[in-house]
Every structure is written in structure tokens, then in C-alpha cells.
């Protein structure tokens, strides 16, 4: 009887090291899984884009498709260019880069008031009026710049497309990502020839265009801080790429 009990006790002692080994192995696996689960996450860095500003240019300007034939009827107008020089990372979608033209004026009470003349992605602002192609379904329209509505002036229809202010010219229309040399053309309306200021009729010159007003309002170039262009990356992480005072794009001519 005693020897039997000793044999039974010895059997229990033999099982304990095996169970201990299994438990240690299980704990090791759990710890390894926890270490893998709690590995550090490094967030992506915000993109960086550098631009070059060029003034003194001249480019074709169109009205809407209803008043300009696709055969190429257009006039020339002064322009300033915002040109992409470099960027990082290498693939930034044009649909993730937003152009915003903000106007700031002082109200009668002395408060600052901001209004948006136009806001849209570069991808949505790359249609050339007069071409056979159609504008993007989400192409932005002109809004207010202080008390001035470019789309509604002179009896024109509200909801006028962005192209009377400016448009985006990609290096290749096949590209959906940003490329060096991509350019935003801003039409300049600062009181000089050509276009619009000569269309005054019986009014004193200079005057606002009586039909299709093109370009930024003239006070953007006579009052510092009145108009600002913001280029923003709306992807992840979102970041402000550039702040461009419109006043610096075409200083006063007098």
C-alpha cells in the first residue's frame, strides 16, 4: 500500500513540470502577441509644395460656352501665374489640393468680414472654356468678394463658373497627380488694357464690365490684405501649402 501511494505521488510530481512548461510557453506567446499589437504607429508627414510666382503674362480668356464658340473666339488678358516648382511626397492627387480665394473687408462697424470668391480643387478647375470637353461636375462657381459678386454683375447669371477668375493648367491633361510645371493662371483686372475696362459705354472710365467681368476685383491690387489665395492639402494629414497675397501678384500700376 505504501509503495503504491509513493508511486502515485511520484506521478503527480512528474506532471507538474510539464504543466509549468506549457504555461510558460503560453505566457510567452501572449506577451509576443501583445508586443506585436502595441507596436508604435508613425503618422504620415504633411506634404510640402513650393511655388514660383510670375507676373506680367498674357493668356486667352473666354466667357461661358454660350457666348463663346468652340472654334476659338477669345480675347487676351493680363495674367499672373502660380507655378509648381517641387513637392514631396511624389504622388499628390490634384483632387486633394484646394484653391481658395478669400476677400477681407472692414464693415461699417469696424469689424473684419471675410467672403469667398471661389473655392475648389485643382482637379475641378482644369477645364478650358472653348474646348469640346465639359467642366467637372463639381466645378466651383464664383461667389462674393466683399459687396461685389463677379457672377451676378451687370445682370449676369449667378453661378458663373470659376474660369472668369482663373483656371488650373496641368502639364498634361492625363495626369491626376501634381507635376512640376503645373500652373494656376489668375486673370488680372487692375485698371489696364486689355479687356473689360474699355467696355464702359457712357460711363466714366475706368468702370466695371457691363457684361462678362473677368479677373479679380481691382481693389485686390490697390489694398494690401484685401484678397488672399490659400492652397491647402485636404488629404491625410491636411495642411496649408501656401498663403499668397493677391496684392503681390500685380502691384498698382500708378
C-alpha positions as CSV (number, residue, x, y, z in Angstrom):
1,X,0.0,0.0,0.0
2,X,2.7,2.5,0.9
3,X,4.7,1.8,-2.3
4,X,1.6,2.3,-4.3
5,X,1.0,5.7,-2.7
6,X,4.6,6.7,-3.3
7,X,4.2,5.7,-7.0
8,X,1.1,7.9,-7.3
9,X,2.8,10.8,-5.6
10,X,5.7,10.4,-7.9
11,X,3.4,10.5,-10.9
12,X,1.9,13.8,-9.8
13,X,5.3,15.4,-9.4
14,X,6.2,14.3,-12.9
15,X,3.1,16.0,-14.4
16,X,3.8,19.4,-12.7
17,X,7.0,20.3,-14.7
18,X,5.1,19.5,-17.9
19,X,2.2,21.8,-17.0
20,X,4.6,24.5,-15.9
21,X,6.4,24.3,-19.3
22,X,3.1,24.6,-21.1
23,X,2.1,27.6,-19.0
24,X,5.4,29.4,-19.6
25,X,5.2,28.7,-23.3
26,X,1.6,30.1,-23.4
27,X,2.6,33.2,-21.5
28,X,5.5,33.8,-23.9
29,X,3.1,33.6,-26.9
30,X,0.7,36.0,-25.2
31,X,3.5,38.5,-24.4
32,X,4.7,38.3,-28.0
33,X,1.2,38.9,-29.3
34,X,0.9,42.0,-27.0
35,X,4.2,43.4,-28.1
36,X,3.1,43.0,-31.8
37,X,-0.3,44.5,-31.1
38,X,1.2,47.6,-29.3
39,X,3.9,48.4,-31.8
40,X,4.4,52.2,-32.3
41,X,2.4,53.9,-35.1
42,X,4.2,56.7,-37.0
43,X,1.8,59.2,-38.6
44,X,2.4,60.3,-42.1
45,X,4.3,63.6,-42.6
46,X,2.4,66.6,-44.1
47,X,3.3,67.2,-47.8
48,X,5.5,70.1,-48.8
49,X,5.0,72.0,-52.1
50,X,7.0,75.0,-53.3
51,X,5.6,77.5,-55.8
52,X,7.0,80.2,-58.0
53,X,5.1,83.4,-58.7
54,X,5.3,85.0,-62.2
55,X,3.6,88.3,-63.1
56,X,3.3,90.2,-66.4
57,X,1.9,87.4,-68.5
58,X,-0.9,87.4,-71.0
59,X,-3.3,84.5,-71.8
60,X,-6.5,83.8,-73.6
61,X,-9.7,84.5,-71.7
62,X,-13.2,83.1,-72.5
63,X,-16.7,83.8,-71.5
64,X,-19.2,80.9,-71.0
65,X,-19.7,78.3,-73.7
66,X,-23.0,80.0,-74.5
67,X,-21.3,83.3,-75.6
68,X,-18.0,81.9,-77.0
69,X,-17.9,79.5,-79.9
70,X,-15.8,76.4,-79.6
71,X,-14.0,77.4,-82.7
72,X,-11.7,79.6,-80.6
73,X,-13.2,83.0,-80.1
74,X,-11.4,84.7,-77.2
75,X,-9.5,87.8,-76.1
76,X,-6.2,88.2,-74.4
77,X,-5.9,89.3,-70.9
78,X,-3.1,90.1,-68.4
79,X,-2.4,87.1,-66.1
80,X,-0.2,86.2,-63.2
81,X,1.0,82.6,-62.7
82,X,1.3,80.4,-59.6
83,X,3.7,77.6,-60.8
84,X,4.5,74.3,-59.0
85,X,8.3,74.0,-58.6
86,X,8.7,71.0,-56.3
87,X,6.8,68.8,-53.9
88,X,7.0,65.9,-51.5
89,X,5.8,63.1,-51.4
90,X,5.9,62.2,-55.1
91,X,2.2,61.5,-55.6
92,X,-0.3,64.2,-54.5
93,X,-3.7,64.0,-56.1
94,X,-5.0,67.1,-57.8
95,X,-8.4,66.4,-56.2
96,X,-6.7,66.7,-52.8
97,X,-5.3,70.2,-53.4
98,X,-7.8,73.0,-52.8
99,X,-7.7,76.6,-54.1
100,X,-9.5,79.2,-52.1
101,X,-9.7,82.9,-52.9
102,X,-10.7,84.9,-49.8
103,X,-11.7,88.6,-49.7
104,X,-11.4,90.6,-46.5
105,X,-13.0,94.0,-45.9
106,X,-13.8,96.2,-43.0
107,X,-17.5,96.7,-42.2
108,X,-19.2,99.9,-41.2
109,X,-18.9,98.8,-37.5
110,X,-15.1,98.3,-37.9
111,X,-15.2,94.5,-37.9
112,X,-13.3,92.4,-40.4
113,X,-15.5,90.4,-42.8
114,X,-14.3,87.5,-44.9
115,X,-16.0,86.2,-48.1
116,X,-15.0,83.5,-50.5
117,X,-14.9,84.4,-54.2
118,X,-14.2,80.9,-55.3
119,X,-13.2,77.5,-53.7
120,X,-12.5,74.2,-55.4
121,X,-9.9,71.5,-56.0
122,X,-7.3,71.9,-58.7
123,X,-8.8,68.8,-60.4
124,X,-12.2,70.6,-60.6
125,X,-10.7,73.8,-62.0
126,X,-8.8,72.5,-65.0
127,X,-11.4,72.9,-67.7
128,X,-10.6,75.2,-70.6
129,X,-13.7,77.0,-71.9
130,X,-13.9,76.9,-75.7
131,X,-12.7,73.3,-75.7
132,X,-15.0,70.4,-76.6
133,X,-14.6,68.9,-73.1
134,X,-17.1,69.7,-70.3
135,X,-16.4,71.2,-66.9
136,X,-16.1,68.9,-63.9
137,X,-19.4,68.0,-62.2
138,X,-18.0,69.7,-59.1
139,X,-16.5,72.7,-60.8
140,X,-16.8,75.7,-58.4
141,X,-18.7,78.9,-59.2
142,X,-17.9,82.5,-58.4
143,X,-19.3,83.9,-55.2
144,X,-18.8,87.2,-53.3
145,X,-15.8,89.4,-52.9
146,X,-16.9,91.9,-50.2
147,X,-20.1,93.5,-51.8
148,X,-19.1,92.5,-55.3
149,X,-20.5,89.4,-57.0
150,X,-18.5,88.6,-60.1
151,X,-21.0,86.2,-61.5
152,X,-24.0,88.4,-61.0
153,X,-22.7,91.8,-62.0
154,X,-24.3,93.6,-64.9
155,X,-27.3,91.2,-65.0
156,X,-25.1,88.2,-65.4
157,X,-26.3,84.9,-64.0
158,X,-25.3,83.9,-60.5
159,X,-23.5,80.6,-60.6
160,X,-20.9,81.7,-63.2
161,X,-18.1,79.2,-63.4
162,X,-14.6,79.8,-61.9
163,X,-12.9,80.3,-65.3
164,X,-13.6,84.1,-65.4
165,X,-11.3,84.5,-62.4
166,X,-8.7,81.9,-63.3
167,X,-8.0,78.3,-64.1
168,X,-5.6,75.5,-63.5
169,X,-3.3,74.4,-66.4
170,X,-1.7,70.9,-65.8
171,X,1.4,69.9,-67.6
172,X,-0.6,67.0,-69.1
173,X,-4.4,66.6,-69.0
174,X,-3.8,62.9,-68.5
175,X,-2.2,63.5,-65.0
176,X,-4.3,63.1,-61.9
177,X,-1.4,63.9,-59.6
178,X,0.6,67.1,-59.1
179,X,3.5,67.7,-61.5
180,X,6.4,70.2,-61.6
181,X,5.3,73.0,-64.0
182,X,1.6,72.7,-63.3
183,X,0.3,76.3,-63.3
184,X,-2.7,78.2,-62.0
185,X,-3.4,81.3,-64.1
186,X,-5.1,84.2,-62.4
187,X,-6.6,86.9,-64.7
188,X,-5.5,90.4,-63.6
189,X,-8.1,93.2,-63.6
190,X,-6.1,96.2,-62.2
191,X,-7.3,99.0,-64.4
192,X,-5.2,98.5,-67.5
193,X,-5.6,97.2,-71.1
194,X,-6.6,94.6,-72.3
195,X,-10.3,93.8,-71.9
196,X,-13.2,94.9,-69.8
197,X,-12.1,98.3,-68.6
198,X,-12.5,99.6,-72.2
199,X,-16.2,98.5,-72.2
200,X,-17.6,101.5,-70.3
201,X,-20.1,102.9,-72.8
202,X,-21.4,106.2,-71.5
203,X,-19.8,105.6,-68.1
204,X,-16.7,107.3,-66.8
205,X,-13.6,105.3,-67.3
206,X,-12.5,103.1,-65.6
207,X,-15.7,101.1,-64.9
208,X,-16.7,97.6,-64.3
209,X,-17.5,95.4,-67.2
210,X,-21.2,95.7,-68.2
211,X,-21.4,92.0,-69.3
212,X,-18.8,89.4,-68.5
213,X,-16.4,90.6,-65.8
214,X,-13.1,88.7,-65.8
215,X,-10.4,88.6,-63.3
216,X,-10.0,89.6,-59.6
217,X,-11.7,92.8,-58.5
218,X,-9.4,95.9,-58.8
219,X,-9.2,96.6,-55.1
220,X,-7.3,93.3,-54.6
221,X,-4.3,95.1,-56.2
222,X,-4.7,98.5,-54.5
223,X,-5.3,97.4,-50.9
224,X,-2.9,95.2,-49.1
225,X,-4.6,92.3,-47.3
226,X,-7.9,92.7,-49.2
227,X,-7.5,89.4,-51.1
228,X,-5.6,86.2,-50.3
229,X,-5.2,82.9,-52.1
230,X,-4.8,79.8,-49.9
231,X,-3.6,76.5,-51.3
232,X,-4.5,73.6,-49.0
233,X,-3.9,69.9,-49.0
234,X,-7.1,68.2,-47.9
235,X,-5.7,64.6,-47.7
236,X,-4.2,62.9,-44.6
237,X,-2.7,64.8,-42.9
238,X,-4.3,68.0,-44.1
239,X,-2.1,71.1,-44.2
240,X,-1.8,74.6,-45.6
241,X,0.6,74.5,-48.5
242,X,0.8,78.3,-49.3
243,X,-0.7,81.7,-48.5
244,X,-0.4,84.1,-51.4
245,X,-1.4,87.8,-51.1
246,X,-3.1,88.8,-54.3
247,X,-1.7,92.3,-54.0
248,X,1.8,90.9,-54.6
249,X,0.7,89.3,-57.9
250,X,0.1,92.6,-59.6
251,X,1.1,95.8,-57.7
252,X,-0.8,99.0,-58.6
253,X,0.1,100.4,-61.9
254,X,0.1,104.0,-60.7
